[in-house]
Amino acid sequence: MTELLPSFITLAGFLIPAAILVKRRKARSAGEITHSLLIALFCMLGGLLFAGTLITLLGESPALLNSFFVLFGAVICLMAQLWFQKRLQKRRS
């Protein structure tokens, strides 16, 4: 089970943003949920990019640490997306 822990942490890089984005949506139509899941996928890809950058800069590191880099990068992307969304809503008002 411990050898699967990095995979579960990396998967959390998708599941945590997906859960937050779906929960924040007012309308829960199929299109809105699909849009939220797609944004969560992009957040995970941003986390993978963040982790890849850190792995390149820091060199070889344990798999568990690399998985936390992915999760941390995904959360950073999620916060940026929510900030831009809030800013856009203020502009429209």
C-alpha positions in Angstrom: 0.0 0.0 0.0 2.8 2.4 0.7 4.1 2.1 -2.8 0.8 3.4 -4.0 0.8 6.5 -1.8 2.6 8.8 -4.3 0.0 7.8 -6.9 -2.9 8.6 -4.6 -1.3 12.0 -3.7 -0.9 12.8 -7.4 -4.5 11.8 -8.0 -5.5 14.2 -5.2 -4.0 16.9 -7.4 -7.1 16.4 -9.6 -9.7 15.4 -7.0 -9.2 18.3 -4.6 -9.6 21.0 -7.3 -12.5 19.1 -8.9 -14.4 18.9 -5.6 -13.8 22.5 -4.8 -14.8 23.7 -8.2 -18.0 21.6 -8.4 -19.0 22.6 -4.9 -18.6 26.3 -5.7 -20.9 26.1 -8.8 -24.4 27.4 -8.3 -25.9 25.6 -11.2 -25.2 21.9 -11.2 -26.0 21.0 -14.8 -24.0 18.5 -16.8 -22.2 21.3 -18.7 -21.2 23.1 -15.6 -19.9 20.0 -13.9 -18.0 19.1 -17.1 -16.5 22.6 -17.2 -15.4 22.3 -13.6 -13.8 18.9 -14.2 -11.9 20.3 -17.2 -10.6 23.2 -15.2 -9.5 20.8 -12.5 -7.7 18.7 -15.1 -5.9 21.9 -16.2 -5.0 22.6 -12.6 -3.5 19.1 -12.3 -1.5 19.7 -15.5 -0.3 23.0 -14.0 0.7 21.0 -10.9 2.6 18.5 -13.1 4.4 21.4 -14.8 5.2 23.0 -11.4 6.6 19.6 -10.1 8.6 19.1 -13.3 10.2 22.5 -12.9 11.1 21.8 -9.3 12.4 18.3 -10.1 14.6 19.8 -12.8 15.9 22.5 -10.5 16.4 20.4 -7.4 17.5 17.2 -9.1 16.6 13.7 -8.0 14.1 13.5 -5.2 11.9 10.9 -3.6 8.6 10.0 -5.4 6.5 11.0 -2.3 8.1 14.5 -2.5 7.4 14.7 -6.2 3.8 13.9 -5.6 3.5 16.6 -3.0 5.0 19.0 -5.6 2.2 18.1 -8.0 -0.5 18.5 -5.3 1.0 21.9 -4.3 1.2 23.1 -7.8 -2.4 22.1 -8.5 -3.6 24.0 -5.5 -1.7 27.1 -6.6 -3.3 26.8 -10.0 -6.7 26.4 -8.4 -6.2 29.5 -6.2 -5.1 31.5 -9.2 -8.2 30.4 -11.2 -10.5 31.3 -8.4 -8.8 34.7 -8.0 -9.2 35.4 -11.7 -12.8 34.2 -11.7 -13.6 36.5 -8.7 -11.8 39.4 -10.4 -13.8 38.9 -13.6 -17.1 38.8 -11.7 -16.2 42.2 -10.0 -15.5 43.7 -13.4 -18.8 42.6 -14.8 -20.7 44.1 -11.8 
